[in-house]
Amino acid sequence: MLNWIAKVLFIQKRSTEKDLRKVRVLFFLEAFFGLIVLIILFTLLKIFL
């Protein structure tokens, strides 16, 4: 995960405006899916405990 963030920061430093927009979308998707996974895991824990 840290590696991915470092990659994003590196890309942002040397990219054009269009690339930046693409990176932001990727970052948003990553955060969105991470949130969904957390919610699913939390729900599963509540069911099992």
VOLO-754273 format. One record per residue (C-alpha): x negated, y negated, z. Coordinates in pm, whole numbers, plus 32768, in hexadecimal, padded with zeros to 4 digits. Layout:
BEGIN
+------+------+------+
:    X :    Y :    Z :
+------+------+------+
:    X :    Y :    Z :
...
+------+------+------+
END
This chain:
BEGIN
+------+------+------+
:    X :    Y :    Z :
+------+------+------+
: 8000 : 8000 : 8000 :
: 7EE9 : 7F0B : 805B :
: 7E37 : 7F72 : 7F1D :
: 7F71 : 7F1E : 7E57 :
: 7F8B : 7DC6 : 7EFC :
: 7E1E : 7D80 : 7EB1 :
: 7E5C : 7DE3 : 7D46 :
: 7F85 : 7CF6 : 7D33 :
: 7EBB : 7BD6 : 7DC6 :
: 7D9F : 7C1E : 7CD4 :
: 7E91 : 7C23 : 7BAE :
: 7F32 : 7ADC : 7C20 :
: 7DE1 : 7A2D : 7C27 :
: 7D8C : 7A6E : 7ABB :
: 7EDD : 7A80 : 7A0E :
: 7FBC : 79A0 : 7941 :
: 8113 : 7926 : 79A7 :
: 81C3 : 7A43 : 78F1 :
: 80ED : 7B48 : 79A0 :
: 8137 : 7AA1 : 7AEE :
: 82AA : 7AC7 : 7AB1 :
: 8276 : 7C38 : 7A64 :
: 81AC : 7C65 : 7BA4 :
: 82BB : 7BBB : 7C71 :
: 83C3 : 7CA4 : 7BE2 :
: 82E8 : 7DD2 : 7C32 :
: 82B0 : 7D51 : 7D92 :
: 8427 : 7D1E : 7DC2 :
: 8473 : 7E7D : 7D43 :
: 8369 : 7F12 : 7E29 :
: 83F9 : 7E5C : 7F57 :
: 855D : 7EB9 : 7EF3 :
: 8510 : 802D : 7ED0 :
: 8447 : 8026 : 8011 :
: 8576 : 7F96 : 80C5 :
: 865B : 80A3 : 8034 :
: 856A : 81B6 : 809F :
: 855B : 8125 : 8200 :
: 86D7 : 811B : 8218 :
: 86F2 : 8285 : 819E :
: 85E9 : 82FB : 8297 :
: 8694 : 823F : 83B3 :
: 87E5 : 82DA : 8358 :
: 874D : 8436 : 834B :
: 86AE : 8401 : 84A0 :
: 87FD : 8397 : 8533 :
: 88A1 : 84CF : 84A2 :
: 8797 : 85BC : 8526 :
: 876D : 851F : 867D :
+------+------+------+
END
